[in-house]
Amino acid sequence: QVQVVESGGGLVQPGGSLRLSCTASGFIFSDYAMSWYRQPPGKERELVATNDSNDGRPKYADSVKGRFTLSRDHPKNAGYLQMDSLKPEDKAVYYCRAHNRRYFEVWGQGTLVTVSS
């Protein structure tokens, strides 16, 4: 079965860190781009970070630049979103998407991140 599964969400205090994982099965994750999106309560889903770029460098939303970092572990068929210096406005359901520029895409079910004291 082709799927990606997110994990690592939870409750963290402002200024804290979390690492979200995206584990793929049924396909070779390294053959595809990885993007992370989030959907805050009552708002639309937005792109947070992606490694789908023409220059091969990760791209980040301005709101997370300098705080979030993408990485991948090819032997584990997984990718990660390291989130540091978290703010209350980072609270959202975070989704992983594996995709290419043609027809392939797989979304995870999402993992909830709550930033609160």
C-alpha positions as a LaTeX table, in Angstrom:
\begin{tabular}{lrrr}
\hline
Residue & $x$ (\AA) & $y$ (\AA) & $z$ (\AA) \\
\hline
Gln1 & 0.00 & 0.00 & 0.00 \\
Val2 & 1.35 & 3.39 & $-1.01$ \\
Gln3 & 1.19 & 5.75 & 1.94 \\
Val4 & 2.99 & 8.23 & 4.15 \\
Val5 & 2.42 & 8.47 & 7.87 \\
Glu6 & 3.26 & 11.48 & 10.00 \\
Ser7 & 4.22 & 11.28 & 13.65 \\
Gly8 & 5.84 & 13.41 & 16.31 \\
Gly9 & 3.15 & 15.99 & 16.94 \\
Gly10 & 2.08 & 16.97 & 20.41 \\
Leu11 & 1.98 & 19.74 & 22.98 \\
Val12 & 5.04 & 21.93 & 23.43 \\
Gln13 & 5.69 & 25.19 & 25.24 \\
Pro14 & 6.53 & 28.37 & 23.33 \\
Gly15 & 10.21 & 28.35 & 22.44 \\
Gly16 & 10.32 & 24.59 & 22.42 \\
Ser17 & 11.09 & 22.11 & 19.66 \\
Leu18 & 9.48 & 19.19 & 17.93 \\
Arg19 & 10.57 & 16.91 & 15.13 \\
Leu20 & 7.88 & 15.61 & 12.86 \\
Ser21 & 8.50 & 12.41 & 10.95 \\
Cys22 & 7.07 & 11.31 & 7.64 \\
Thr23 & 7.54 & 7.61 & 6.95 \\
Ala24 & 6.75 & 6.22 & 3.52 \\
Ser25 & 5.75 & 2.73 & 2.53 \\
Gly26 & 4.94 & 1.11 & $-0.78$ \\
Phe27 & 7.30 & 3.34 & $-2.74$ \\
Ile28 & 10.82 & 4.73 & $-2.64$ \\
Phe29 & 10.49 & 8.08 & $-0.91$ \\
Ser30 & 13.81 & 9.40 & $-2.19$ \\
Asp31 & 12.47 & 9.25 & $-5.75$ \\
Tyr32 & 9.98 & 11.97 & $-4.89$ \\
Ala33 & 9.85 & 15.41 & $-3.40$ \\
Met34 & 8.74 & 15.96 & 0.16 \\
Ser35 & 6.62 & 18.88 & 1.24 \\
Trp36 & 5.09 & 19.79 & 4.56 \\
Tyr37 & 1.87 & 21.73 & 4.90 \\
Arg38 & $-0.09$ & 22.90 & 7.88 \\
Gln39 & $-3.66$ & 23.89 & 8.57 \\
Pro40 & $-4.23$ & 26.14 & 11.57 \\
Pro41 & $-7.66$ & 26.03 & 13.25 \\
Gly42 & $-10.23$ & 27.78 & 11.08 \\
Lys43 & $-7.75$ & 28.55 & 8.33 \\
Glu44 & $-6.75$ & 27.09 & 4.99 \\
Arg45 & $-3.92$ & 24.68 & 4.46 \\
Glu46 & $-0.60$ & 26.35 & 3.66 \\
Leu47 & 2.78 & 25.21 & 2.43 \\
Val48 & 5.42 & 25.27 & 5.15 \\
Ala49 & 8.47 & 23.70 & 3.53 \\
Thr50 & 9.42 & 21.76 & 0.44 \\
Asn51 & 12.46 & 20.31 & $-1.25$ \\
Asp52 & 10.78 & 20.53 & $-4.64$ \\
Ser53 & 12.83 & 23.34 & $-6.09$ \\
Asn54 & 14.77 & 24.00 & $-9.26$ \\
Asp55 & 18.02 & 24.62 & $-7.40$ \\
Gly56 & 17.67 & 21.61 & $-5.11$ \\
Arg57 & 17.56 & 23.74 & $-1.99$ \\
Pro58 & 14.71 & 23.51 & 0.49 \\
Lys59 & 12.23 & 26.34 & 0.44 \\
Tyr60 & 10.44 & 27.61 & 3.51 \\
Ala61 & 7.49 & 29.85 & 4.18 \\
Asp62 & 8.59 & 33.24 & 5.49 \\
Ser63 & 6.79 & 32.57 & 8.76 \\
Val64 & 9.03 & 29.58 & 9.55 \\
Lys65 & 12.28 & 30.51 & 7.84 \\
Gly66 & 15.22 & 30.12 & 10.18 \\
Arg67 & 13.20 & 28.02 & 12.63 \\
Phe68 & 12.15 & 24.95 & 10.63 \\
Thr69 & 14.46 & 22.55 & 8.80 \\
Leu70 & 13.80 & 19.75 & 6.33 \\
Ser71 & 15.85 & 16.59 & 6.27 \\
Arg72 & 15.60 & 13.10 & 4.87 \\
Asp73 & 16.78 & 9.64 & 5.84 \\
His74 & 16.83 & 7.56 & 2.69 \\
Pro75 & 17.69 & 4.20 & 4.32 \\
Lys76 & 14.68 & 4.65 & 6.59 \\
Asn77 & 12.49 & 5.81 & 3.71 \\
Ala78 & 11.56 & 8.81 & 5.80 \\
Gly79 & 11.74 & 12.57 & 6.04 \\
Tyr80 & 11.59 & 15.04 & 8.88 \\
Leu81 & 10.56 & 18.55 & 9.74 \\
Gln82 & 12.58 & 19.90 & 12.64 \\
Met83 & 10.70 & 22.75 & 14.28 \\
Asp84 & 12.55 & 25.02 & 16.70 \\
Ser85 & 11.59 & 28.19 & 18.55 \\
Leu86 & 7.96 & 27.27 & 18.25 \\
Lys87 & 5.34 & 29.96 & 18.62 \\
Pro88 & 1.65 & 29.74 & 19.53 \\
Glu89 & 0.80 & 30.64 & 15.94 \\
Asp90 & 2.53 & 27.46 & 14.77 \\
Lys91 & $-0.36$ & 25.49 & 16.20 \\
Ala92 & $-1.85$ & 23.46 & 13.36 \\
Val93 & $-2.34$ & 20.04 & 11.88 \\
Tyr94 & 0.81 & 19.28 & 9.90 \\
Tyr95 & 0.67 & 17.16 & 6.76 \\
Cys96 & 3.38 & 15.44 & 4.78 \\
Arg97 & 3.08 & 15.12 & 1.02 \\
Ala98 & 5.21 & 12.99 & $-1.26$ \\
His99 & 4.96 & 14.03 & $-4.88$ \\
Asn100 & 6.52 & 14.67 & $-8.23$ \\
Arg101 & 5.73 & 17.19 & $-10.93$ \\
Arg102 & 3.61 & 14.77 & $-12.86$ \\
Tyr103 & 0.78 & 12.74 & $-11.40$ \\
Phe104 & 2.11 & 11.18 & $-8.25$ \\
Glu105 & 1.14 & 12.49 & $-4.86$ \\
Val106 & 0.44 & 10.92 & $-1.51$ \\
Trp107 & $-0.79$ & 12.78 & 1.57 \\
Gly108 & $-0.54$ & 11.69 & 5.15 \\
Gln109 & $-3.35$ & 11.89 & 7.65 \\
Gly110 & $-1.78$ & 14.75 & 9.58 \\
Thr111 & $-0.37$ & 15.23 & 13.05 \\
Leu112 & $-1.46$ & 17.92 & 15.49 \\
Val113 & 1.04 & 20.39 & 16.92 \\
Thr114 & $-0.07$ & 22.57 & 19.81 \\
Val115 & 2.14 & 25.32 & 21.18 \\
Ser116 & 0.94 & 26.56 & 24.53 \\
Ser117 & 2.16 & 27.32 & 28.02 \\
\hline
\end{tabular}
